């Protein structure tokens, strides 16, 4: 970990490690004692050879063997204790980091999720956090333990015989240089591999969620080809990592072996000349062999450390993204007169990733939905209807102007209060891997079974009673076990279950057949009488739910009036309602 940037990255783990620092330090000290016991074994061997063996004392040999057995058992027990000490706290560190990441992702703005592939987030929450936990459990401890062991061992070697000790210390400088070069190159390759894992995860997730489209269009071969291409790219990167690791491991293994061989030859000559005792040579060589693993493991430990450092960088790339601000301290109190209801004042919006010279999606929108009124929003594809509705609950932030709820700027409201006042239903309904009841009641914390039944009734979701376990039936991932119309009705039920003061519906009936649509509209009229609603509409039947209609054209409100008035006065509105423009989608 000589690379400063890697060290800085790893130091960012300190807030998570601090609560368990005592246990980790105790585990490191236990490991140091255990590792140094291996060096003591060499001193016992010296005593056996120079003492009982040289003096032909079998009893002494047995006492020496017993001492070696005790030392070996103590070393094994201490290493086992170290693992027990770190297992639980490090599992807690990983859990805390994963919980923080999930909580943070939930609070990031929609613009962030528009930019980031879901697979990249998944790989950070799974693979990267596992790498970090492994680093804290093994390399972090053993870089310290092995370093202390090597220093103590070198001191003992020099104390045994300084000449032989210097022979073994000669390779230290070139090994340090090689390890530094290895770290630099390995860090780049490790980061590339982890990013490619995220790309591969994205493809797998999209293929699973879009399996109906893939099968429907017979695109399994092209998807498989795309997956193989990414897999080959990742395989190449992993092989590059393996080559680097193999190279440093070979060097770290060969150089000390050559040094030990040279020390063996020199030591044997000196024993033959009487300048060195046999016990000292045995102790020296056994100690040198005991130090082989601490030295040879350096490459492996540095590789794991670099992978952990890049994992930490990737984790904090997400954590450093700014969350949605909580809003001001303003409440949702009502203001009398024309300030009540839902009001857009000179609202302008441009997507953060839009080119600087691109025109804004919304350019000076002025619109007033009176208290208790339902206003239909109509416009061609790409006119900005969905974008305008997303600004009300602050899924996106306005670029200019302001939006008022009962006279209070939504930007000044705490988000929790805002989303208690405003309920939304999107054109593309999203359901979660939970029961029908849990999906619907997400729209109102604390709602009871009576409210659930009422909401399902409004949405004409009688099909729920026919499910195997009724409202307790699990709908599966994305709710794909249900039809599009069923999913849309549950999303509508979720929007109305809490009796919101403001209701924003983005073409909520597009997936319903004409008979079900008529039933839902009849029930929805009763709900709309109790709320102030903005409804994106593409069909005349949905428009008829509204008291007034606003025509959005090229990012501006072109006309406002009743359905009849706009049919008479606006050629664009008449053309849209004639069915010549019925498409939806995109950011419109």
Phi, psi and omega in degrees: 000045180279340179291122186298320181296321177295319179297316179299319179299313182292329179294340179291349177282350188305317179302330179277328183278332186307316181297338182246017187297323182298314182294323179293320179295318177298318179297321179294317179296320177299318180293324177297315179298315181298318181292321181290337175298329176297328178285326178297327178303322179297322179292325176295320178299319178299316180297319180297314184291312183282341182257265185303320181292311180295327180268005180053053181246095182299323179299319178296323178298318180295320177297321176296318178298321178296320178298319178297319179297315180297316179298318179296316179294321179296318178299314180297317181296320180292320177295323175296320178297320178301314181297320179295323182295325186264341188300304184293311181297324181286328172298324177292322177298313180298317180297318180295319179294319180294319178296318178296319180296314181298316180297319182292318180299323179295335185261000179282149182293160180301328180301325177296313182292334174294329183273326190263134174287140182297327179297326177294322177290320180297317181294327177290325182280347183240283185300313184295319180291329175294320177297320180295316179298318179297322178296314180295328183281327189236291184301317182303315180290312190279342169296321176287311183298312181293325176297314177298318181298316180296317180297314178296317180298318180296320178298317179293322178297314180294327179291326178291311179197112186295328181293310178295325178298319179294326177300319180285335183274349181303318183286356187300312184299308178298327178294322179296318179296315180297319179296323178295315177297319180299315180303314183299312182289321183291326180300318180296315182291321180297319179295318180298319180295317182292324175295322180291328174298319177298318178298318181294321178298321178299315180298316180297315181297315180296323180293322179290313182290330182258025186299328180293320177293317181299314180290320182298325181257005179061040184259018183296328180291317181292322177294319178296322179295319178296319179296317179297322180297315178293323179296318179295321179296316178294321178300317178298320179293318178296324177293325176296319175299317181296321179295317178298315181294319179296321180296311181291324179295320180297315181295315182294333178279315186290314186299312177296325179298318178296320179294319179295320178299316179296319179295324179297314179297312181297317181294321179297318179298318182289325175296319179296325180279353181084007181274356183211138180282153179298322179298320178296319179296316178300313179299318181298311183291319180295324178291320177298319178292324177294333179275355181299312182296313177304325180282313184293333182284352184302313181300314180297316181292322177295322179297314179296324180293319178295318177297321177295320180298316178292325176296319177296318178301315181294321178298312183281344171301322177282314184295335181279349177293138183289132176285165170299135177291150185287355184085173180280189181267006182293151180263195181249028184297152183277145175239130187289166175080207185290351180281348181287174179078207182248124186228131174253124181241107177049046184284127176237143179213136175225133179294141183301330182268008180285146176301148183302329183268002181284141177292151179294153177292319176239134186228089176074053180280124173240122185204143179229121172257112186293156178304130179078002182266151170249122181242127178270137179250120185237144177182163179290166177301131180086006182282344177110016184296307181297322179298317181297318180292328180290341180284336184294309176276011178062040168291330167233155178261139179297144175280325178208162182080196180205161177238131184245137171245114184050041175085359181252129178297128181298333179292341180265359182267143167301139184300324180298317179294318180302315186277353166282327181280324187250130175241145187230151170223125185265160179298319177262099185289137177247123175245157184249164179287078182206182180284165176302314181299316181295322178295316182290317184286356170300337182282352181202105179294128178089001178293148184258184182297327179297317178295323178298313180297320178298315181296318178295327177292316178301318182278003182053044182263048179295343179299339181300323181296336182271355177289156186308319181239025179062224181291347178273000181291133176284130184271350179081172184300129180062007181066025186288352174285350179254161176284167179299319178295322178295317178298319182293324178291323177293323177295322177294318177300320178298325182288327187259353187297330183268008183049059185291154176288325178235137183233128179240116184240123180259092179046062191285353186244015188294334184263008184264147173287165189297326181289313178295321179301318180296319179295316180296318181297320179297317179288326183290331178301322180295321179292320184292339177292337185261005187215169172258122192231142171241119187238119173285127185231144175238348183236148180303326181297323178286322178300326184292347174288340191267153173282321178223168181230139174244133178260119179260123183221123178054041175080009180227157174279113184272330182198150176223134180175189175282168180302314181296317181298317181289326175299325182279322191258342186240114179294323180295318180294317179299322179293318178297316183286344179285349179100000179291336179229102180238001184286159175222174172126186181060212180264018181275000000 
